[in-house]
Amino acid sequence: METTRRGFAQTAGMAAAFAAIPAARAAEDDGGRWADLAAQLFPGHTLLDGASVLSINAPYRAEDAAVVPVDLAILLPDGDARQVARLTLIIDINPAPMAATFTPGAGAGIDRISTRVRVNDYTNMHAVAEMTDGSFYSVARFVKAAGGCSAPALKQASDGITEGTIRFREFAVANEPDAAGRREAQVMIRHPNYSGMQMDQISHLYIAADFLQTMQVWQGDQLLLAIEAGISIAENPAFRFRFKPNNAAAFRVQGEASDGRHFSGLFPADHTAT
């Protein structure tokens, strides 16, 4: 399935309409919600059990529904010639369920991705991997959280960091037998990522949706990871991922918000980072 930015914008535009409608409490047996979503998001494709291909990890009971950590891991065994062409994170009950789609660059060796999301009510999360051979695999994780999509954003200028500021860090991967020479990178963008469901406490009007829509991370001239995101990504979007280093001198990050603003940054590689 080809995810488009237009699709994210359309679903985000509908979010405000859902703001006044309380979501029905989801159960781990969602009564067919996921079957309907899967048919809409991946039409014509059968989603196979992905337990041997990928995993999704999130807290069963979240401490803060507006900032729920989610970790995705690709588990393909050595010798499997297939690659993950696209990895999609879906929060079933959210007004815009498709939280993000991650497209690894060729040869980037991406095998783990972490981010933080908003959760509107008790729900299943799903991760769907589209493979290079055309097959699709899915896994699920149930999370107890509520109110994350309408939780007020923190004051963006409170610490003097300008909206759109990008921070990049590189890390070594230690004591992990499956690391295979990989390193980790973390990208954070200062942005409120308004969902369209938060209320201005002075005007009592809903704040228009305004969110990070796309981001690309490059290692020299090599694309590491392309991301298409929506309103379910938490305030100040942050993504951490594991990759194969290519000894490039610098990393480049580019992003675009839903209102058309562009963000970019160039960061020197730190091959000694721990």
N, C-alpha and C positions, 0 to 999 in steps of 0.2 A: 504494500500500500504506500502511496506517495503522500506524505503529510505536507500540507501547504500552509504558509503563513496566513493566507486568507481564511483557512479553516479555523486557525487559532483565534483570529480577530473576530470572526462571526460568533464563536462560542463564548468569547469573552464579552461581547456586546450583549449577549443574553443573560449574563450573570446578574446584572442589576435587577432584572425582572424576577429572578428567583430569590432576591434578598429577603423579601417579606414572606416567603413561603417556607415554613418549617419543614426540614427534610424528615422523611419517615426514618425511624431508627432501623439501620441495617442489621442483619444478623449474619453469622458466618455462612448460613444457607440463605443466599440472597433472593430466593424465589424467582430466579430467571433473569435478574437484572444484568448479570454479566453476559449471559447468552445474547441478550438484546444488544448490549454495547458492542460485543465482539462482532456481531453481524453488521453493525453500522460502521465500525472502525476498520474492520478487515474483511470487507465483503468478498465472498467467493473463496475464502481460505479456511481450511480446517486448522484449528489450533491444537497442537499435540501437547501431551504432558511434557513440560520442560524441566523436570527435576534433575535430569542428567546434563542439561545444557546451561541453565542459569539459575540463580537464586535471588530472592528479594528478602531483605531484612529490615525490619522497622520495629519500634517498641510496641508491645501488645497494648499497653496503656500509656499514651503519650503524656508527658509532663506539660507540654504547651502545644495546643492544637494548631497554633499559627507557625510553629517552627518544629516540625516533626522530621527527624533524621531518617533517611532512606538510603540503603546501600544495595547496589546491584552488582552481581558478580557473574562473569562468564566462566563456565566450567568445562568447556570442551576439552576432552582428553588429548594427550599427545598423539599425533598420528592422524587425527581427524582433519581432513583436508578442507572442511568447510570453515567459513568465517561468519561472524555476525555482521550482517550488512546494516542493520538498523535495530535499535533497542528502544522500545516505547514504554513509558511509565504512565499508568492509568490509575486514577483514584475514583473508584466506581461511583460514589454518591455525590461527588463535587459537581457544582453547576456546569463547569467545564471539565469533564473527567480526564481528558488527555493532558497530563501535567507537562510532559516533555518527551521529545524524541531525540535520541542520541545516534549520530552517524559517525562511526570511527573512520579515520583516514586509512588509506591503504598502507599496510605495513606498520601501522602505529602501535600495534600490540596492546590495544586497550582491553583490559580484562576486568577492571573494577571501576565503578562510577558511584559517587555519593553526592547527595544534595539534601536540601531541606524543603519541606512542602507544607502547605496548609491543608487541613482536613476538616470538612464541614460537619461531619457526623460519623457515628460508628460505621465502618465500611471495610470492604475488601479493597486492597490495592492489587493491581496486576502488573507484571512485567511481561512484555511480549518481544521475543527475538525473531526477527526475520533473517533467515540464513541465506548465504550466497547460492544455495541450491534451490531456493524458492520455497522451502518449508518454513513453517511458523510454529513456535513453541511458546507456552505461557506457564507462569507460576503465579501464586497468590499469597498474600499475607493479610490477615485481619488486624485492624487497628481500632482501638477505642479512643476516640477524640471527638470533640465537638466545638463548633464556633470559630474554627480557624480562618475561614474565608471572610468573615465579617469583623475579625479582631482589629482594633485600631492600629495603624502603623505608628511606629515611634517617630519622634520629631527628627527629621533628617539632618537638620543643621545643628543639632545639639552639641556635636563634638567638632564642628568646624570642617568636616569632610564634605567636599563638593559632590553633589549628585552626579553620577557618571564616572566617578573615580574608580579605577580598576586597580586591584591589588593581586599580585601573582607571587606564589612561593613554590619552590621546588624542594622535594624531600627524597632522601635515600629510603629504600625499603630494606629493613633489617629483620633477620630471624624469621623469614617466611620462605619455606622450601619451594613454594611455587612461584616465587618472584621472577626467576629466570632473567636476571640482569635488569629488571625494570626499575623505574623510579616513579615517584608520585608528584603530581602538580596540583595546586589549588588556585582557583580563580574566584575572586569575589568582586562584585560590582555594587557600588553604592547606589541604591535605587529603591524607592518605596514599594514598587511592584503592586500598585493598587489593584484590587480585584474587581472593583465596581460595586462591592457590597459593604464597604466601610462608610460610616456616616461622619460627616463633618460635625464636630461637637458644638460649633458656634451657629452655623446656618441650619443644621439638622437636615441637610441635603446629602444625598449619596455622592461620594467622590467618584469621578469618572474613572473607568478602568485605564490603567497606564502601567505597562509591564514590559520587562525584557522579553523580546520576541525571538531574536536570533543571536547566536554567538559562535565564533569560530576561534580555535586555538591552533596556532602554527608553531612548529619547531623548525626554525630556519624556513626553508621553502616547502617543508612537509606538513600537510594538514594532519593534525592529531585528532581533533574532535570537532564536529559541527553539532550545534544544539538548536532545536526549535522548542520554545517554551511558551507557557501560558500563565493564567492567573493563579494556578495552584502552586507555583513556585513561591517560596517564602520571600518576605522582605529582604532586601540586600542579598540578591541571589548569589549562592556559593556552590561551586562544583569542584569536587576533588576526584582525580582519576589516576590510574596507574598506566604507564606507557613504556615503550622501548626508546631509550635515548639514542640519538644519532650524532652526538658530538657537535651539534649546531651551536653557534655562538650566542643565539638569542631566541626568545619566544615572542610571538606576536599575538595579541588578542584583539578581536574586532567584535563589536556588538551593535545591535539596533533595537530601539524601543518601539512600542506599538504606535507612538506618535511620530515616528520617523527620525527621531534623534539618533545620531551615531556616536559610538564610543570606541576608542582604540588605545592601545598601549604597547610599547616595546620594552622587553625586560631581558637583561643579560642572563644567560644560563649560569647556574652556580653548580658545577659538577661536584663540588665538595660539600654541598648542603646535606645536613643530617636530620 
